[in-house]
Amino acid sequence: MSRKRKKGAKATAASMVLEVLKKKNAVNKETALPVDAFKDLKLTTTTLSYTIANLVEEGVVGQTEDGKFYYDDAGFKALETKFVRGYAMIFIIPIAAVILIYFIQFLMK
């Protein structure tokens, strides 16, 4: 269950890069695209470089030996799972703490 991505001016740099890769079917090393495939994106060179580097580091975008890029669906799913776990921990730990405190108070009576 993926969330709906914003398009146009409200799209993030990462979603814009991923959209280019998906639209051009760059999904493996054989179909990977060179960096100039992103030239039409309304991003500065610095922003584009930073975004692609982060996506490669997170495993969402793969990079070939000759400097081309492709979308890695398995990497995206792994990152999505990591975020879900992180957000779950933000909510689960406080709820568990409240239940534990309530249980301790109940036993003390």
N, C-alpha and C positions, 0 to 999 in steps of 0.2 A: 504494500500500500504506500505509494509514493505521493508526496504532496504536490499540488499543482504549482508549476513554475510560473513566475512572472515573466511577461514579455515586454519588449520595447524599452522605454527609458527606465523602468523600474526593475529590470532584470539585473541580476548580479553579474559581475565579470565572469565568475565561474560558470554560471548557467549559460552565458553567452558562448563561452568557449566549448562547453559540452554540446550545446545545440549545433554548432558548426560541425563538430566531429560526428555527431549522430546523423545529421542531414546528409552529409557526404559519405556516410557509411564507412567511416574510418574506425573499424572495430577490432582490428588486429594488425600485426606487423606488416602484413602484405598490403593492406589498404590504408596504411598510415599516411598522414598529410604533413607537408613541410610547413614551417611557421608562417610562410606567406599566405597560407589558406585563411588566416585570421585578419588579413589586411583590411577587410571591409568593416570590421568591428569598430565601434566608436569608443576605443580605449587607447590610452597613451601606451607607448612602447613599454614604459616602466610597469604600468598596471598589467599589461598583457604578460610580460615576462614573469612578474611576481605571481600572477594567477596560475599560469601554466606550471611554474616551478612547484607551487603548493599542491596542485592537483597531481603532479608526478610523485611528489613526496608522500602524499596520502594514498597513492596507488589507484586513483580514479582514472588517471591518464597514464598510458604507457609511452615510453620513448624508445625509439629504435637506435641502433648504433650510429646511423647516419643522420640523426637529429630530427626525425619525423615523429609525429604524435598520433595516438589513437585512443579511443574511449575503451576503458576496461570495465565492463559491466560487473564482473566479480569484485573488483576493487571498490566500485561504487556501492554495491550491496554490503560489503564489509564496513565501509565508512558509515553507511546508514545505520547498520546494526550497532556500531560503536556509539553513535549519537543517541540512539534509542536507549541503550544501556546507561549512558551518562545521565540523560534526563530522568530515567526511571530511578536512578540512585538519588537524585535530588529530591524526589518525592517519597521514595520507599523508606529511606533512612529516618527522616523526621516522623513519618507515620509509625514506624516500628518503635522509635524512641517514645512517642506519646503513649502507645499501647503498653510498652514496658513500664513506664512511670505509673500509668493507671493501675497495672497489675500489681506493682510493688505497693502502691498505696492501698489497694484492696486487701493485700495480705497483711498489712500492718494494722488493720482495724481489728 
